[in-house]
Amino acid sequence: MVRSMTGYGRGEQAYEDMTVTVELRAVNNRYLDCTIKMPRSYLFAEDAMKARVQAGIGRGKVDVFVTIVHTGGNDLAVIVNEALAKSYAAALQQVHAAAWKQLGESGGGILVKGECSVIDLARFPDVLTVEKKEEDPEQMKERLLAALDLAVTDFNAMREKEGARLAEDILSRAAAIETMVGKVEERSPQTVSEYRARLEARMNEVLQNTQIDPARILTEAAIFADKVAVDEETVRLHSHIAQLRELLDKGGAVGRKLDFLIQEFNREANTIGSKCSDLDITRTVVDIKAEIEKIREQIQNLE
């Protein structure tokens, strides 16, 4: 099945500690151009993600957006600075000793308790710090790729749906071209017989009662027939139409092949138009070229 180059896809994977969301958006482009926008801390997975996109998408300008939402606080860890806590405790003991000594000497009879709870100690700056747990790069890469695979699948489903619509339109226009080529084939021999009749009438008018050489008429008609013959062009057009149908039926990334093929369509139509001076054929060729141009526009959207 053929696919459109434009589309959107989304994939989401939920885990105990996080939710990973990947979104794809693509527009037309001659080649595959993939840009991944993600948090800097996960850039280690960029090459693997680009390779996965390349495996599932033929061409187009693809933008990949990665969103990671951490949940439940499972990614955070409380770190105890034991050395700093001991230093605080030692400092408090020194303060207590100094205060007791001073009050004892003054004889005030005031007692200073030297007790300090764990809660009190934990309140001092930098004794407890909260840090983000170190993530496993390989595990994180697998999570990102899993969400990306879902997004690519969703993306391709949308592109296939649009591609089917484009293929249907292209095939209908190809059928119209085929019908018009048949009209050219039917009309072309008539132009030769009409030319022969006009030539004979003109010679009769010019020479009047003089005997006209039938061989000369036949020779002139043969030369004209050779000049306006479009059999080769119409046969090639039929062949191109058959090849177009075969490529669309085959599916896959056939956009560039179809683009080259439609150039051959246009070349044959131009040749027919330049050979024929008949007004009916000229009008038909104009209609053929109009359909070819519409097909070309649709092909630009195919992968």
SEMAR-406422 format. One line per 8 residues: number of its first residue (from 0); their letters; for each residue x negated, y negated, z of C-alpha. Coordinates in steps of 0.2 Angstrom, whole numbers, padded with zeros to 4 digits. Layout:
<rs>
NUM	A	X:Y:Z; ... .
</rs>
This chain:
<rs>
0	MVRSMTGY	0000:0000:0000; -0007:-0017:-0004; -0008:-0030:0009; -0007:-0049:0010; -0022:-0058:0016; -0012:-0070:0027; -0005:-0063:0044; -0005:-0063:0063 .
8	GRGEQAYE	-0007:-0049:0075; -0008:-0047:0094; -0014:-0033:0106; -0014:-0033:0124; -0022:-0020:0137; -0018:-0021:0155; -0030:-0014:0169; -0030:-0015:0188 .
16	DMTVTVEL	-0042:-0029:0188; -0038:-0038:0172; -0027:-0041:0157; -0036:-0042:0140; -0027:-0050:0125; -0033:-0051:0107; -0025:-0061:0094; -0029:-0061:0075 .
24	RAVNNRYL	-0025:-0075:0062; -0030:-0074:0044; -0028:-0085:0029; -0034:-0083:0011; -0053:-0082:0007; -0063:-0075:-0007; -0073:-0064:0005; -0072:-0058:0023 .
32	DCTIKMPR	-0076:-0072:0035; -0073:-0067:0054; -0075:-0079:0068; -0073:-0073:0086; -0068:-0085:0100; -0071:-0078:0117; -0078:-0082:0134; -0097:-0084:0134 .
40	SYLFAEDA	-0100:-0071:0147; -0093:-0058:0135; -0103:-0062:0119; -0112:-0046:0121; -0097:-0038:0113; -0096:-0050:0098; -0105:-0039:0085; -0096:-0023:0089 .
48	MKARVQAG	-0079:-0033:0087; -0084:-0040:0071; -0089:-0023:0065; -0072:-0016:0070; -0063:-0031:0061; -0073:-0027:0045; -0068:-0009:0046; -0050:-0013:0046 .
56	IGRGKVDV	-0049:-0029:0035; -0055:-0031:0018; -0056:-0050:0015; -0049:-0066:0021; -0054:-0079:0034; -0050:-0071:0050; -0050:-0080:0067; -0050:-0068:0083 .
64	FVTIVHTG	-0045:-0076:0099; -0049:-0066:0116; -0041:-0070:0132; -0046:-0062:0148; -0035:-0064:0164; -0042:-0057:0180; -0029:-0051:0192; -0028:-0046:0211 .
72	GNDLAVIV	-0045:-0052:0216; -0053:-0036:0213; -0066:-0044:0203; -0072:-0054:0218; -0084:-0049:0232; -0088:-0057:0249; -0106:-0058:0252; -0114:-0060:0269 .
80	NEALAKSY	-0130:-0070:0271; -0137:-0060:0286; -0153:-0070:0287; -0143:-0086:0288; -0131:-0079:0301; -0146:-0074:0312; -0153:-0091:0310; -0137:-0099:0316 .
88	AAALQQVH	-0136:-0087:0331; -0153:-0091:0336; -0151:-0110:0334; -0135:-0108:0345; -0145:-0099:0358; -0158:-0113:0358; -0144:-0126:0360; -0136:-0117:0374 .
96	AAAWKQLG	-0153:-0115:0383; -0157:-0133:0381; -0140:-0139:0387; -0140:-0127:0403; -0157:-0133:0407; -0152:-0152:0406; -0136:-0149:0416; -0145:-0139:0429 .
104	ESGGGILV	-0158:-0152:0432; -0144:-0166:0434; -0135:-0155:0447; -0119:-0159:0440; -0113:-0141:0443; -0105:-0140:0425; -0107:-0123:0417; -0109:-0121:0398 .
112	KGECSVID	-0104:-0104:0392; -0116:-0096:0379; -0103:-0086:0370; -0101:-0087:0351; -0088:-0076:0342; -0091:-0068:0325; -0077:-0079:0318; -0086:-0095:0325 .
120	LARFPDVL	-0102:-0089:0316; -0093:-0086:0300; -0086:-0103:0299; -0104:-0110:0297; -0108:-0115:0279; -0115:-0102:0267; -0114:-0088:0280; -0100:-0080:0269 .
128	TVEKKEED	-0099:-0083:0250; -0087:-0077:0237; -0095:-0071:0221; -0089:-0062:0205; -0093:-0044:0204; -0105:-0039:0190; -0095:-0030:0176; -0101:-0015:0167 .
136	PEQMKERL	-0105:-0021:0149; -0100:-0005:0141; -0084:-0003:0150; -0079:-0021:0146; -0084:-0018:0127; -0072:-0003:0126; -0058:-0013:0134; -0061:-0027:0121 .
144	LAALDLAV	-0061:-0015:0107; -0046:-0006:0113; -0036:-0023:0113; -0043:-0027:0096; -0038:-0011:0089; -0020:-0014:0094; -0021:-0032:0087; -0028:-0025:0070 .
152	TDFNAMRE	-0014:-0012:0069; -0001:-0026:0072; -0010:-0037:0060; -0010:-0024:0046; 0008:-0020:0048; 0013:-0038:0045; 0001:-0039:0030; 0008:-0023:0023 .
160	KEGARLAE	0026:-0030:0024; 0021:-0046:0015; 0011:-0036:0003; 0026:-0026:-0002; 0035:-0041:-0006; 0021:-0048:-0016; 0019:-0032:-0026; 0038:-0031:-0030 .
168	DILSRAAA	0037:-0049:-0037; 0021:-0045:-0047; 0029:-0029:-0054; 0045:-0038:-0059; 0035:-0052:-0068; 0024:-0038:-0077; 0040:-0030:-0083; 0046:-0047:-0090 .
176	IETMVGKV	0029:-0049:-0099; 0031:-0031:-0106; 0048:-0035:-0113; 0041:-0051:-0121; 0027:-0042:-0129; 0039:-0030:-0136; 0048:-0045:-0144; 0031:-0051:-0151 .
184	EERSPQTV	0028:-0034:-0159; 0045:-0034:-0166; 0044:-0051:-0173; 0026:-0050:-0180; 0029:-0039:-0196; 0044:-0051:-0200; 0032:-0066:-0201; 0022:-0057:-0215 .
192	SEYRARLE	0037:-0053:-0225; 0044:-0070:-0223; 0027:-0077:-0228; 0027:-0067:-0244; 0045:-0073:-0248; 0040:-0091:-0245; 0024:-0089:-0256; 0033:-0081:-0270 .
200	ARMNEVLQ	0046:-0094:-0270; 0033:-0108:-0270; 0024:-0100:-0284; 0040:-0098:-0294; 0043:-0117:-0291; 0026:-0122:-0296; 0024:-0111:-0311; 0042:-0111:-0316 .
208	NTQIDPAR	0045:-0099:-0331; 0027:-0093:-0331; 0025:-0074:-0326; 0019:-0072:-0308; 0006:-0059:-0305; 0013:-0047:-0292; -0005:-0041:-0287; -0009:-0059:-0282 .
216	ILTEAAIF	0006:-0060:-0271; 0002:-0044:-0263; -0016:-0049:-0260; -0011:-0066:-0252; 0001:-0057:-0241; -0012:-0044:-0236; -0024:-0058:-0231; -0011:-0067:-0221 .
224	ADKVAVDE	-0006:-0051:-0213; -0024:-0048:-0207; -0025:-0065:-0200; -0009:-0065:-0190; -0010:-0046:-0185; -0009:-0045:-0166; -0007:-0026:-0164; -0024:-0025:-0155 .
232	ETVRLHSH	-0019:-0038:-0143; -0002:-0031:-0139; -0009:-0014:-0136; -0022:-0020:-0124; -0008:-0030:-0115; 0002:-0014:-0113; -0014:-0006:-0106; -0017:-0020:-0094 .
240	IAQLRELL	0001:-0019:-0088; -0001:0000:-0085; -0017:-0003:-0076; -0009:-0017:-0065; 0005:-0005:-0060; -0008:0009:-0056; -0018:-0003:-0045; -0003:-0008:-0035 .
248	DKGGAVGR	0003:0009:-0033; -0015:0015:-0027; -0015:0001:-0014; -0029:-0005:-0003; -0040:-0020:-0006; -0036:-0022:-0024; -0034:-0041:-0025; -0051:-0045:-0033 .
256	KLDFLIQE	-0048:-0031:-0046; -0031:-0038:-0050; -0039:-0056:-0051; -0051:-0050:-0065; -0037:-0040:-0074; -0026:-0055:-0075; -0040:-0064:-0083; -0039:-0051:-0097 .
264	FNREANTI	-0020:-0054:-0098; -0022:-0072:-0101; -0036:-0069:-0114; -0025:-0058:-0124; -0010:-0070:-0123; -0021:-0084:-0129; -0027:-0074:-0144; -0009:-0070:-0149 .
272	GSKCSDLD	-0005:-0088:-0148; -0020:-0094:-0159; -0016:-0081:-0172; 0003:-0084:-0174; 0010:-0099:-0182; 0028:-0093:-0180; 0038:-0104:-0169; 0048:-0089:-0161 .
280	ITRTVVDI	0031:-0080:-0156; 0024:-0096:-0150; 0038:-0099:-0138; 0037:-0081:-0132; 0018:-0083:-0129; 0021:-0099:-0119; 0034:-0088:-0108; 0021:-0074:-0106 .
288	KAEIEKIR	0008:-0086:-0100; 0020:-0094:-0088; 0023:-0077:-0080; 0004:-0073:-0080; 0001:-0089:-0071; 0014:-0084:-0058; 0006:-0067:-0056; -0011:-0075:-0054 .
296	EQIQNLE	-0004:-0086:-0039; 0003:-0071:-0031; -0013:-0061:-0033; -0023:-0074:-0024; -0013:-0069:-0008; -0018:-0051:-0009; -0032:-0043:0000 .
</rs>
